[in-house]
């Protein structure tokens, strides 16, 4: 059942990613994103060893903000540290363009 949930979430994340912005990170090491954006605000570890990394931004102040963030960027990272899928909320375009 958990594998099915991981598969469904992965497909949804992949389907929502645009060809520009965060989608360009697919297939790249998480370390490259960390070098540009800093350490993610949160990680959620899955039973298979993969994890979700999340960044939160406040679109009004243009600052990293895990409390008031209206822009959420989620990355599915495999056990080897490679980004397999990405997702961003609709208010994230300015955050991606700024980095």
mmCIF file of the C-alpha atoms, coordinates in Angstrom:
data_MODEL
# 
_entry.id   MODEL 
# 
loop_
_atom_site.group_PDB 
_atom_site.id 
_atom_site.type_symbol 
_atom_site.label_atom_id 
_atom_site.label_alt_id 
_atom_site.label_comp_id 
_atom_site.label_asym_id 
_atom_site.label_entity_id 
_atom_site.label_seq_id 
_atom_site.pdbx_PDB_ins_code 
_atom_site.Cartn_x 
_atom_site.Cartn_y 
_atom_site.Cartn_z 
_atom_site.occupancy 
_atom_site.B_iso_or_equiv 
_atom_site.pdbx_formal_charge 
_atom_site.auth_seq_id 
_atom_site.auth_comp_id 
_atom_site.auth_asym_id 
_atom_site.auth_atom_id 
_atom_site.pdbx_PDB_model_num 
ATOM 1  C CA . UNK A 1 1  ? 0.000  0.000  0.000   1.00 0.00 ? 1  UNK A CA 1 
ATOM 2  C CA . UNK A 1 2  ? 2.799  2.451  0.875   1.00 0.00 ? 2  UNK A CA 1 
ATOM 3  C CA . UNK A 1 3  ? 4.527  1.762  -2.418  1.00 0.00 ? 3  UNK A CA 1 
ATOM 4  C CA . UNK A 1 4  ? 1.271  2.544  -4.213  1.00 0.00 ? 4  UNK A CA 1 
ATOM 5  C CA . UNK A 1 5  ? 0.971  5.851  -2.338  1.00 0.00 ? 5  UNK A CA 1 
ATOM 6  C CA . UNK A 1 6  ? 4.578  6.746  -3.212  1.00 0.00 ? 6  UNK A CA 1 
ATOM 7  C CA . UNK A 1 7  ? 3.945  5.872  -6.849  1.00 0.00 ? 7  UNK A CA 1 
ATOM 8  C CA . UNK A 1 8  ? 0.753  7.945  -7.032  1.00 0.00 ? 8  UNK A CA 1 
ATOM 9  C CA . UNK A 1 9  ? 2.365  10.957 -5.345  1.00 0.00 ? 9  UNK A CA 1 
ATOM 10 C CA . UNK A 1 10 ? 5.381  10.671 -7.649  1.00 0.00 ? 10 UNK A CA 1 
ATOM 11 C CA . UNK A 1 11 ? 3.172  10.602 -10.732 1.00 0.00 ? 11 UNK A CA 1 
ATOM 12 C CA . UNK A 1 12 ? 1.180  13.605 -9.515  1.00 0.00 ? 12 UNK A CA 1 
ATOM 13 C CA . UNK A 1 13 ? 4.322  15.568 -8.756  1.00 0.00 ? 13 UNK A CA 1 
ATOM 14 C CA . UNK A 1 14 ? 5.800  14.738 -12.141 1.00 0.00 ? 14 UNK A CA 1 
ATOM 15 C CA . UNK A 1 15 ? 2.582  15.647 -13.957 1.00 0.00 ? 15 UNK A CA 1 
ATOM 16 C CA . UNK A 1 16 ? 2.365  19.061 -12.288 1.00 0.00 ? 16 UNK A CA 1 
ATOM 17 C CA . UNK A 1 17 ? 5.943  20.131 -12.965 1.00 0.00 ? 17 UNK A CA 1 
ATOM 18 C CA . UNK A 1 18 ? 6.535  22.592 -15.768 1.00 0.00 ? 18 UNK A CA 1 
ATOM 19 C CA . UNK A 1 19 ? 9.384  22.156 -18.255 1.00 0.00 ? 19 UNK A CA 1 
ATOM 20 C CA . UNK A 1 20 ? 11.057 25.252 -16.836 1.00 0.00 ? 20 UNK A CA 1 
ATOM 21 C CA . UNK A 1 21 ? 11.717 26.260 -13.263 1.00 0.00 ? 21 UNK A CA 1 
ATOM 22 C CA . UNK A 1 22 ? 11.859 23.430 -10.768 1.00 0.00 ? 22 UNK A CA 1 
ATOM 23 C CA . UNK A 1 23 ? 11.325 20.737 -13.423 1.00 0.00 ? 23 UNK A CA 1 
ATOM 24 C CA . UNK A 1 24 ? 14.831 21.398 -14.681 1.00 0.00 ? 24 UNK A CA 1 
ATOM 25 C CA . UNK A 1 25 ? 16.119 19.969 -11.379 1.00 0.00 ? 25 UNK A CA 1 
ATOM 26 C CA . UNK A 1 26 ? 14.832 16.468 -12.171 1.00 0.00 ? 26 UNK A CA 1 
ATOM 27 C CA . UNK A 1 27 ? 17.724 14.055 -12.519 1.00 0.00 ? 27 UNK A CA 1 
ATOM 28 C CA . UNK A 1 28 ? 20.125 16.366 -10.682 1.00 0.00 ? 28 UNK A CA 1 
ATOM 29 C CA . UNK A 1 29 ? 21.598 15.904 -7.200  1.00 0.00 ? 29 UNK A CA 1 
ATOM 30 C CA . UNK A 1 30 ? 19.801 17.636 -4.340  1.00 0.00 ? 30 UNK A CA 1 
ATOM 31 C CA . UNK A 1 31 ? 23.178 19.138 -3.389  1.00 0.00 ? 31 UNK A CA 1 
ATOM 32 C CA . UNK A 1 32 ? 23.017 21.364 -6.484  1.00 0.00 ? 32 UNK A CA 1 
ATOM 33 C CA . UNK A 1 33 ? 19.691 22.820 -5.376  1.00 0.00 ? 33 UNK A CA 1 
ATOM 34 C CA . UNK A 1 34 ? 20.952 23.238 -1.800  1.00 0.00 ? 34 UNK A CA 1 
ATOM 35 C CA . UNK A 1 35 ? 23.951 25.170 -3.130  1.00 0.00 ? 35 UNK A CA 1 
ATOM 36 C CA . UNK A 1 36 ? 21.573 27.611 -4.841  1.00 0.00 ? 36 UNK A CA 1 
ATOM 37 C CA . UNK A 1 37 ? 18.596 27.780 -2.433  1.00 0.00 ? 37 UNK A CA 1 
ATOM 38 C CA . UNK A 1 38 ? 20.065 26.677 0.882   1.00 0.00 ? 38 UNK A CA 1 
ATOM 39 C CA . UNK A 1 39 ? 18.964 23.802 3.075   1.00 0.00 ? 39 UNK A CA 1 
ATOM 40 C CA . UNK A 1 40 ? 15.285 22.837 2.628   1.00 0.00 ? 40 UNK A CA 1 
ATOM 41 C CA . UNK A 1 41 ? 12.902 23.827 5.419   1.00 0.00 ? 41 UNK A CA 1 
ATOM 42 C CA . UNK A 1 42 ? 11.639 20.298 5.831   1.00 0.00 ? 42 UNK A CA 1 
ATOM 43 C CA . UNK A 1 43 ? 12.260 16.679 4.964   1.00 0.00 ? 43 UNK A CA 1 
ATOM 44 C CA . UNK A 1 44 ? 9.793  13.813 5.057   1.00 0.00 ? 44 UNK A CA 1 
ATOM 45 C CA . UNK A 1 45 ? 11.423 10.385 4.921   1.00 0.00 ? 45 UNK A CA 1 
ATOM 46 C CA . UNK A 1 46 ? 9.632  7.520  3.170   1.00 0.00 ? 46 UNK A CA 1 
ATOM 47 C CA . UNK A 1 47 ? 9.892  3.837  4.107   1.00 0.00 ? 47 UNK A CA 1 
ATOM 48 C CA . UNK A 1 48 ? 11.819 3.037  0.924   1.00 0.00 ? 48 UNK A CA 1 
ATOM 49 C CA . UNK A 1 49 ? 14.600 5.495  1.832   1.00 0.00 ? 49 UNK A CA 1 
ATOM 50 C CA . UNK A 1 50 ? 13.475 8.256  -0.513  1.00 0.00 ? 50 UNK A CA 1 
ATOM 51 C CA . UNK A 1 51 ? 12.405 11.584 0.941   1.00 0.00 ? 51 UNK A CA 1 
ATOM 52 C CA . UNK A 1 52 ? 10.513 14.743 0.163   1.00 0.00 ? 52 UNK A CA 1 
ATOM 53 C CA . UNK A 1 53 ? 12.400 18.023 0.571   1.00 0.00 ? 53 UNK A CA 1 
ATOM 54 C CA . UNK A 1 54 ? 10.347 21.208 0.893   1.00 0.00 ? 54 UNK A CA 1 
ATOM 55 C CA . UNK A 1 55 ? 11.088 24.898 0.597   1.00 0.00 ? 55 UNK A CA 1 
ATOM 56 C CA . UNK A 1 56 ? 8.623  27.590 1.740   1.00 0.00 ? 56 UNK A CA 1 
ATOM 57 C CA . UNK A 1 57 ? 8.685  31.241 0.654   1.00 0.00 ? 57 UNK A CA 1 
ATOM 58 C CA . UNK A 1 58 ? 6.633  34.258 1.586   1.00 0.00 ? 58 UNK A CA 1 
ATOM 59 C CA . UNK A 1 59 ? 5.699  35.775 -1.753  1.00 0.00 ? 59 UNK A CA 1 
ATOM 60 C CA . UNK A 1 60 ? 4.946  39.158 -0.157  1.00 0.00 ? 60 UNK A CA 1 
ATOM 61 C CA . UNK A 1 61 ? 8.333  39.659 1.504   1.00 0.00 ? 61 UNK A CA 1 
ATOM 62 C CA . UNK A 1 62 ? 10.343 37.588 -1.006  1.00 0.00 ? 62 UNK A CA 1 
ATOM 63 C CA . UNK A 1 63 ? 11.984 35.792 1.943   1.00 0.00 ? 63 UNK A CA 1 
ATOM 64 C CA . UNK A 1 64 ? 12.398 32.188 2.986   1.00 0.00 ? 64 UNK A CA 1 
ATOM 65 C CA . UNK A 1 65 ? 9.560  31.670 5.435   1.00 0.00 ? 65 UNK A CA 1 
ATOM 66 C CA . UNK A 1 66 ? 8.530  28.231 6.698   1.00 0.00 ? 66 UNK A CA 1 
ATOM 67 C CA . UNK A 1 67 ? 5.655  29.736 8.720   1.00 0.00 ? 67 UNK A CA 1 
ATOM 68 C CA . UNK A 1 68 ? 3.935  32.138 6.311   1.00 0.00 ? 68 UNK A CA 1 
ATOM 69 C CA . UNK A 1 69 ? 5.195  30.738 3.042   1.00 0.00 ? 69 UNK A CA 1 
ATOM 70 C CA . UNK A 1 70 ? 2.696  30.923 0.222   1.00 0.00 ? 70 UNK A CA 1 
ATOM 71 C CA . UNK A 1 71 ? 5.053  29.318 -2.266  1.00 0.00 ? 71 UNK A CA 1 
ATOM 72 C CA . UNK A 1 72 ? 5.908  25.684 -1.622  1.00 0.00 ? 72 UNK A CA 1 
ATOM 73 C CA . UNK A 1 73 ? 8.477  23.795 -3.663  1.00 0.00 ? 73 UNK A CA 1 
ATOM 74 C CA . UNK A 1 74 ? 8.512  20.034 -3.098  1.00 0.00 ? 74 UNK A CA 1 
ATOM 75 C CA . UNK A 1 75 ? 11.210 17.697 -4.384  1.00 0.00 ? 75 UNK A CA 1 
ATOM 76 C CA . UNK A 1 76 ? 11.100 13.885 -4.363  1.00 0.00 ? 76 UNK A CA 1 
ATOM 77 C CA . UNK A 1 77 ? 14.673 12.726 -3.734  1.00 0.00 ? 77 UNK A CA 1 
ATOM 78 C CA . UNK A 1 78 ? 15.742 9.086  -4.110  1.00 0.00 ? 78 UNK A CA 1 
ATOM 79 C CA . UNK A 1 79 ? 18.123 7.203  -1.788  1.00 0.00 ? 79 UNK A CA 1 
ATOM 80 C CA . UNK A 1 80 ? 21.084 8.293  -3.895  1.00 0.00 ? 80 UNK A CA 1 
ATOM 81 C CA . UNK A 1 81 ? 20.217 11.978 -3.436  1.00 0.00 ? 81 UNK A CA 1 
ATOM 82 C CA . UNK A 1 82 ? 18.928 12.483 -6.998  1.00 0.00 ? 82 UNK A CA 1 
ATOM 83 C CA . UNK A 1 83 ? 15.746 14.496 -7.582  1.00 0.00 ? 83 UNK A CA 1 
ATOM 84 C CA . UNK A 1 84 ? 13.141 12.270 -9.250  1.00 0.00 ? 84 UNK A CA 1 
ATOM 85 C CA . UNK A 1 85 ? 10.125 14.596 -9.304  1.00 0.00 ? 85 UNK A CA 1 
ATOM 86 C CA . UNK A 1 86 ? 9.277  18.213 -8.533  1.00 0.00 ? 86 UNK A CA 1 
ATOM 87 C CA . UNK A 1 87 ? 6.231  20.298 -7.709  1.00 0.00 ? 87 UNK A CA 1 
ATOM 88 C CA . UNK A 1 88 ? 5.665  23.977 -7.051  1.00 0.00 ? 88 UNK A CA 1 
ATOM 89 C CA . UNK A 1 89 ? 2.605  25.896 -5.978  1.00 0.00 ? 89 UNK A CA 1 
ATOM 90 C CA . UNK A 1 90 ? 1.271  28.465 -8.438  1.00 0.00 ? 90 UNK A CA 1 
ATOM 91 C CA . UNK A 1 91 ? 2.768  31.429 -6.556  1.00 0.00 ? 91 UNK A CA 1 
ATOM 92 C CA . UNK A 1 92 ? 6.371  30.257 -6.981  1.00 0.00 ? 92 UNK A CA 1 
ATOM 93 C CA . UNK A 1 93 ? 7.383  31.712 -10.346 1.00 0.00 ? 93 UNK A CA 1 
ATOM 94 C CA . UNK A 1 94 ? 9.012  34.829 -8.852  1.00 0.00 ? 94 UNK A CA 1 
ATOM 95 C CA . UNK A 1 95 ? 10.962 32.752 -6.335  1.00 0.00 ? 95 UNK A CA 1 
ATOM 96 C CA . UNK A 1 96 ? 12.388 30.489 -9.025  1.00 0.00 ? 96 UNK A CA 1 
ATOM 97 C CA . UNK A 1 97 ? 13.262 33.373 -11.337 1.00 0.00 ? 97 UNK A CA 1 
ATOM 98 C CA . UNK A 1 98 ? 15.035 35.234 -8.526  1.00 0.00 ? 98 UNK A CA 1 
ATOM 99 C CA . UNK A 1 99 ? 17.590 32.464 -7.985  1.00 0.00 ? 99 UNK A CA 1 
# 
